[in-house]
């Protein structure tokens, strides 16, 4: 598996360390706990704000929720065994003619793997939402209006006209569902806007940046040890993240992680800064990864620039995307 999936536990550890300033973890967790529950095997966010709050991960909410779900014995998509076989099932929806039944966890963010059940479904603001990165689509149905149609969503019965299907990972799924819930948009109206989207009139949809990843490994100490830098922008319909990471082999210390980032949202928001985390010995063995999410949210980015460096004895590994 790719770097950030193989070492999910170390990433959770360092996410706590590199999160924003600490607040009382019990109070943070109680907010997430009251806003999120498991209902009939589905992680259920009671409203859009609660989903976005956890997704933003300002105070390690993602890790706290993952720990809560594990304690409650939630059977997450992360627990499903990978299946890379390419069997297909015929179906019909727009450009999707067949469904690949394979499951590759590398295609999902660690966060989504923790909140989706093994049907690839969670619930947000009264909608069941399915994220199928193996086939690159997201589908949703109003669970409050059609409570008996979960299996249609699970089984990709696209002939059910109540199922709404998104085919571009940059589509503003959260915003669309929120506006439909608030009666300020219809699904038919969104389809019209999507067909005419040249600047994002109406609902905010413009072409966001494509997912991208750069990984650079350099040998040191006569090739008996290595250092690796990684920069990645991931797009997953419900989750978008800009992540930098370093890893190493055969070292007795954590090398430094430094660089710069600049991101701008498709619809709103921006941030830009440099970072420099010095080498240290604070990470317990066998942790060999330091990771940082410079952006984690429910909206796509127009600009996701990131440069990540690590160095030992004058040898520098540099990974860069969009710079």
C-alpha angles and dihedrals in degrees: 000000000000121000099263095047098047091055102039094139094053089048091054089051095053093040087067091050096048098039121114121281113315124257129178103303094205093057091045090051094047090057092051091043094054092047099046131051140160111247119181091336095313126111103235125200108197093215142001094259092058091052093049092046093057093040093054087058095201093157102023092276091153092059093044091051092047090052091049092050092049090050089052090051094243111178099227129191086248088069093056116104114247114253114189096177112123104223113153136208121205117243139147130235127127105298095350109098099157135024119224107220093202121114121213112176090196088075093063133067117250088244094055091047088058098049103035117084121225089275085061090245137130131165125242125179094338096316127111104222125194121198113195108179090168087069097023101239139110122209132187141183132190103253092190092058098035107028094160096056101076091110091055089057092045093049096043095243093172091172084077100096091205090071114093115204129201118196104181118069088217094060113119095244095164094049093046094050091045093053092046088052090050092048093240094114138027127212089242090050091052091051089054092049091046092053090051098037106142104143099357101272113185106357110034105255122144128148105279125200118287120247113269139175136190124188123181125184124189128189119229135181094034091314095299090115136030140200123207133196122195132188121182141171113197128193118196107160093246097035134043124182141176108205134181124190143170129200136178144190131217097007127126094212140042110256120224123277116209141153143098141278140194126183136174125189121235089234105019145333134062141190136182133179148127125251136200123181109180124223114275146157100235098111113089118231134293090029107113102165133081113191137176131185107215090184130018119166151119097263131073124249126235092196120027105171119171136164120186125187136181128176144185126184093347095311111122128196110197126185121184138176127190094351 
